[in-house]
Amino acid sequence: MQQAAQSASPAEEALLRQIAERSKSDPLIGAKLGGKDVTQRLLAGMKTAQGVHIESLLCALGALAGYACQASVRAQAVARGLPETALLTSVQTKDGQTYFFGDDLNKPLAESRYSVWGIAGGGAQEAGCKSLPDLAAIFRHTSEVVGTDAFGKPRVPDNHVPRDQPINYVRTLWPVLKPVVVKYCPNPEHWPVLLGLSIQEVILMAKTVIDPCLAMQLVMEAAVPMSKVNLAMVR
């Protein structure tokens, strides 16, 4: 997957003008259009001769959405003239790594009206999921295993394991996709929304391939721990 171009083409400039105009009546139009763009980029970038491994795509999107929550909080702090991590609570584990927690991080991930959990969960329910995963249990497990080898490893059936770990998807894909996300959503509060909408689209698209409840489990098993990783681990 190639890095997004630094300068916009005439077509892109026209699109951005259209987004700016339409955002007056629909503040989330950039996130909606950007979510579809990210979906198509990942579908193209992850396609092999056998097609797209749906579990890997869902894991990648969940990981990106989780990390986007932290990136959003950092960007908002800087915009207010605060230190980048001022709105985050840092915890250092025995292995010397730093992880981030806090209410400001949980809001875009799972608590606000347009949280990753809310948007993706709405897609899972529309796709037929009758009982969403136990989100509190995922948060609890993440806190219990932070700083261990079990951290950031999705707990899913063996036949639905993604082909790479969430941290590797963040490490490789976030630097490539962040310029795309920012292009559609100059407001960092909308970064997690964009990725949540992409997740929603993929869950609906793949409902005949993977159970939407399981898809949601996989997404959040990646999103929750990746919202907490140290920026240095990703760079």
Secondary structure, DSSP 8 states (H G I E B T S, - for coil): -----SS--HHHHHHHHHHHHHTTT-TTHHHHHHHHHHHHHHHHHT-BTTB--HHHHHHHHHHHHHHHHHHHHHHHHHHTTS-TTTTSEEEE-TTS-EEEE-HHHHIIIIISTT-HHHHHHHHHHHTT-SS---HHHHHHHHHHHTTSTTTT-----GGG--SS-HHHHHHHHHHHHHHHHHHH-SSGGGHHHHHHHHHHHHHHHTTTTS-HHHHHHHHHHHHHHHTSS-HHHH-
